[in-house]
Structures are given as C-alpha cells and as structure tokens.
Amino acid sequence: MSLVNLAHVCSHMQNASKARLGLTSIPVSKMHVNIALGLQREGFLSSVTLGGPTPPQPFLLQKQPDPEEMDEMAETLQKEPWHAYPVEAEKQGKSVNWTERVLGKEQVHDVSVPENPARRRLWLGLKYWQNEPVLRNMKLISKPTRRIWLTSEDLGKITRTRESSYVKGLTHPGECMFITTDRGILEARECVERRLGGMALFRVWS
C-alpha cells in the first residue's frame, strides 16, 4: 500500500473542492476505488465512474422517466414480468434492459474505458451544500515514515471525541476516519461495531 499516492489524492481532493470543481479524476487502483466508494457511501461524493482521460458523459443528470411512465411500467411488469429480464435485441445485437423494453427509451449509457490500464482514470463527482463544499478537508493520518495502528478500543475512544494512540478524536460535525482492515477499508464507526482494528489512513470533514 503506497501512502505517498494516498497523500497526493488527499491534497488533490482538497484543492478540487476549494476550486469548486464539479468533477475530478484520480489514478485507478484497488485502494483508490475502495476509498472512493467509501466516501460515496458516507455522503462526501455524488458519483464514482471508471473512465478514460476524458470526462464521462453526465448520464445521471439526464431526464428521468415521468411518474406516469413509471406507473405504466409497473403495471406492465405486473402483467408481464418476463420483461424485467434482459433480452437480445434483434436489430442492433445488444442487450436491452427492462426500461428500454417497456418504455422504449434507453436509460443506460456506455462509458468508454481504455484497454490500457495506465490511461484509466477514476472520475469523482464532488458535492456542495449552500455553496460550500461537502468535502472540505481530507488529512492523512498515517505517513510513509510512521504508520499508526489502532485497535477497536482505540477507535471507540476516537469516535467518542477522545484522543487515543496519538490520534485526535472526531470532533468536527460529520467527520469520518477510514481504516484499512483485513475486511477492507472501513469507516471508524463501522470498525467499532465489528470490533476490528487496523491502520489509520485519513480523516475527512466539511
């Protein structure tokens, strides 16, 4: 695990949020993917998309089906439930999902991913609330020259705003700390629930 690359990601995310960017990218690795999904799960990121050097199309911002169309789709699937399973399109030769078959509209867009792994990028959507970035600060805890390992008891004290093992407590509103464990990269409170310990990676708050 390279903490140097993680330090670059932390500083990049801070600068991108302070610059009020809506979309930014980081290099692709297993650690970066787990961290991005963890930040999205905790509400700091709006989207995580694997793509290439160019930004992917904002398909999440396109028009969604109307409520009347959704009711019609529900009635159709209740009468003919086999439409919910993918089928092969006769003309174009590609798989069609249940939304396309019932409504006749394409809702899923393809994202071009380069075959060369070196050209792949992980595109992250940043979130803002009342013109303020949700992810304002992202600070590295363990350093390449000093790795900090915490037990579940230490994490219990830290989540209760108390200092433990030279790590300050979580005192900011909505502050999260991510730990790498044998079960993957988890948030500190989830580690306390599962009684897991590991190496402290970084902390993030608004």
Secondary structure, DSSP 8 states (H G I E B T S, - for coil): --HHHHHHHHHHHHHHHHTT-SEEEEE--HHHHHHHHHHHHTTSEEEEEEE-SS----GGGS----HHHHHHHHHHHHH-GGGGS-EE-TTT-SEE-HHHHHHS----------SSGGG-EEEEEE-EETTEES--EEEE-SBTTB--EE-HHHHHHHHTT--BTTB----STT-EEEEEETTEEEEHHHHHHHT--EEEEEEEE-
